[in-house]
Amino acid sequence: MDITQEKISEWMDMYFTAVRNCIGPLEKVPELGKLFAEDFEFVYLTPPTTAEFTGRRASREGLLMQMVHPGLREIIEPHYYAINLEKLIVCVRFNDRTVDEASGKDIVPPFQASAHYTLVQA
């Protein structure tokens, strides 16, 4: 399969849709595991000041556990992708907010962040 900007953008769109649909409930979060390689490592370089809820480093399983928060809805909306085809790296700029499902109020104030993803060919 040819790797193109379009195919990577489509995959990243699918990834963020899956994150929006699965993050929060314990029974849904494991579905996200298929999107990360077994040797995945999460490194949070610049957490927001309100990020006492997350660690700075995590394994694949550790990150998935951080995604479990019943009763809360985390909404991650990408703004754009910067894609390096040669190195298979994608940088994403996104908005993130966490909302209490019962009240609809923000639990974590909205903030902007970025993430770097190293892709692995399937």
C-alpha positions as CSV (number, residue, x, y, z in Angstrom):
1,M,0.0,0.0,0.0
2,D,1.2,3.5,-0.9
3,I,1.6,5.9,2.0
4,T,0.2,9.3,1.1
5,Q,-0.8,12.5,2.8
6,E,-4.4,11.7,2.1
7,K,-4.3,8.2,3.5
8,I,-2.6,9.3,6.6
9,S,-5.1,12.1,7.1
10,E,-7.9,9.7,6.6
11,W,-6.4,7.3,9.2
12,M,-5.9,10.2,11.7
13,D,-9.5,11.3,11.2
14,M,-10.6,7.7,11.9
15,Y,-8.4,7.6,15.0
16,F,-9.8,10.8,16.5
17,T,-13.4,9.7,15.7
18,A,-12.6,6.4,17.6
19,V,-11.1,8.4,20.5
20,R,-14.2,10.6,20.7
21,N,-16.5,7.6,20.7
22,C,-14.5,5.3,23.1
23,I,-12.8,7.5,25.6
24,G,-14.4,7.5,29.0
25,P,-16.5,4.4,29.7
26,L,-14.5,1.4,30.9
27,E,-16.2,-1.0,28.5
28,K,-15.4,1.1,25.4
29,V,-11.7,2.2,26.1
30,P,-10.2,-1.2,25.3
31,E,-11.4,-0.8,21.7
32,L,-8.7,1.9,21.3
33,G,-5.9,-0.6,22.1
34,K,-5.9,-1.9,18.5
35,L,-4.8,1.6,17.4
36,F,-1.5,1.5,19.3
37,A,1.5,-0.8,18.8
38,E,2.4,-3.2,21.7
39,D,5.6,-1.2,22.4
40,F,3.8,2.2,22.4
41,E,5.1,4.8,24.8
42,F,3.2,7.9,25.7
43,V,5.3,11.0,26.7
44,Y,3.4,14.1,27.8
45,L,5.9,16.9,27.3
46,T,3.8,19.9,28.1
47,P,0.7,19.1,30.2
48,P,-1.6,21.9,31.1
49,T,-1.5,23.2,34.6
50,T,-4.8,21.4,35.4
51,A,-3.2,18.0,34.4
52,E,-2.9,16.5,37.8
53,F,-5.2,13.8,36.4
54,T,-2.5,12.4,34.0
55,G,1.1,11.1,34.2
56,R,3.9,12.4,32.1
57,R,4.9,8.9,30.8
58,A,2.8,5.8,30.1
59,S,2.9,2.5,28.4
60,R,0.1,1.5,26.0
61,E,-1.9,0.0,28.9
62,G,-1.1,3.0,31.1
63,L,-2.4,5.4,28.5
64,L,-5.6,3.3,28.0
65,M,-6.2,3.4,31.8
66,Q,-5.9,7.2,31.7
67,M,-8.6,7.3,29.1
68,V,-11.1,5.6,31.5
69,H,-13.2,8.2,33.3
70,P,-16.9,7.1,33.6
71,G,-19.4,9.9,33.7
72,L,-17.1,12.3,31.9
73,R,-16.8,12.9,28.1
74,E,-13.4,14.0,26.8
75,I,-13.8,15.8,23.5
76,I,-10.6,16.0,21.4
77,E,-11.0,17.9,18.1
78,P,-8.0,18.1,15.8
79,H,-7.3,21.4,14.0
80,Y,-4.7,20.2,11.6
81,Y,-2.1,17.5,10.9
82,A,1.5,18.2,9.9
83,I,2.7,15.0,8.2
84,N,6.3,13.9,7.4
85,L,6.0,11.1,4.9
86,E,9.7,10.2,5.0
87,K,9.8,9.7,8.8
88,L,6.2,8.6,9.2
89,I,5.6,11.2,11.9
90,V,2.4,13.2,12.3
91,C,2.1,16.3,14.5
92,V,-1.5,17.2,15.5
93,R,-2.8,20.4,16.9
94,F,-6.1,19.9,18.8
95,N,-8.6,21.3,21.3
96,D,-9.3,19.2,24.4
97,R,-12.0,19.5,26.9
98,T,-13.6,17.3,29.5
99,V,-17.3,17.6,30.2
100,D,-19.5,16.1,33.0
101,E,-22.1,14.0,31.1
102,A,-24.8,14.7,33.7
103,S,-24.5,18.4,33.9
104,G,-22.8,19.2,30.6
105,K,-20.3,21.5,32.4
106,D,-16.6,21.6,31.8
107,I,-14.7,19.6,34.4
108,V,-11.3,20.4,32.8
109,P,-11.2,23.9,31.1
110,P,-10.8,23.7,27.4
111,F,-7.2,23.9,26.2
112,Q,-5.1,23.5,23.1
113,A,-2.4,20.9,22.8
114,S,-0.3,19.1,20.2
115,A,0.8,15.5,19.9
116,H,3.4,13.8,17.8
117,Y,2.6,10.3,16.5
118,T,5.2,7.9,15.0
119,L,3.3,5.7,12.6
120,V,4.0,2.0,12.0
121,Q,3.1,0.3,8.7
122,A,0.6,-2.5,9.2
